Amino acid sequence: MRSMKNLWPLLALLLWLPATADESNAAEAFLEEAFHGKVPEPAMVWLSGERKQAVARILGHNYPALRIRYWRSDQRSAWILEETGKEQPITIGVIVNDGTLERIKVLAFRESRGGEIRYPFFTDQFKGIGIDDRQELNRHIDGISGATLSVTAMKKVAALALYLDSITGKQDVQTAP
């Protein structure tokens, strides 16, 4: 019985590793698709001062890091961001082209409810959306019954990616080492 107790942590690790690999593969595939197989080098946008406050206003809380990685080629940028739904983080990929949202995709959904946000009937609403002067989405997004927190998370991520796209190329933005 003692040897079984020692195997549980190993078993848990083995079950966790494929999920982590799947999430990484989803992000890589998203970037490949976003840039037609020619993924640019990542860059960083630093969050400080007014920029940090704007991000906190968009999300309703402070961002958990000092910088955010993104990829840019000409007028197209790609962002892989996380926001908590009800209890777990949702990993979302966003493509912004010429200041408007071109595509949004759930790359990893870890919640027990609200998974409907993954489907085109919901994500297609975001195509062509932008932000106003208050960094809020400039068009209404219909919700999904039973998925309110997941919908809210996706709307926040969309607004955040659009805001960050609008400030990239300015001071405190650099290519990742």
Residue, then its C-alpha position, 0 to 999 in steps of 0.5 A: m500500500r505504501s508504494m501506491k501512495n508514492l505513485w500518486p504524485l507521479l501519476a498526477l504529473l503524467l496526466w498533467l503533462p499532455a494537457t500542458a503540451d496540448e496548450s503549447n501546441a494550440a498556441e503555436a498553431f494559432l500563431e502559425e495560422a495568424f501569420h501564414g507560417k511565418v511567425p515573427e519574433p516575439a516582442m514585449v510591451w511593458l506595463s507601468g504608469e498610465r499603461k498599467q492603470a489602463v490595463a487594470r481598468i479594462l480587466g477590473h484588476n491588476y495584470p499579474a505580470l509587468r510585461i506582455r508578449y505579443w507578435r507583430s508583422d506590419q499591421r497585424s498583431a497576435w496576442i495570447l492572453e489569459e483571463t479567469g472565467k469563474e474559477q480557472p484561467i481561459t487562454i485566448g488567442v487574439i488577432v488584431n489587424d489594422g486596429t480591429l479584431e480579426r479573430i479570437k479563439v479559445l486556446a485552452f478552456r479549463e472551466s466546467r461550464g461556459g465552454e460555448i465561448r469556443y464556438p464560431f456562433f459566439t466568436d464571430q461576433f467579435k470580427g471587426i470590433g474595435i475599442d472606443d476612447r474609454q478602451e471599451l468594445n465599440r459594439h455589443i456582444d451577445g452573451i450566452s446563458g450559463a456562461t456569463l463569466s466566460v463571456t465577460a472574460m473573453k470580452k475583457v481579453a478582446a478589449l485588452a488586445l485591442y488596447l495593447d495593439s493601439i499602443t505597441g510601437k511606442q516607448d517601452v515596447q521591445t523585442a523579446p531577448 
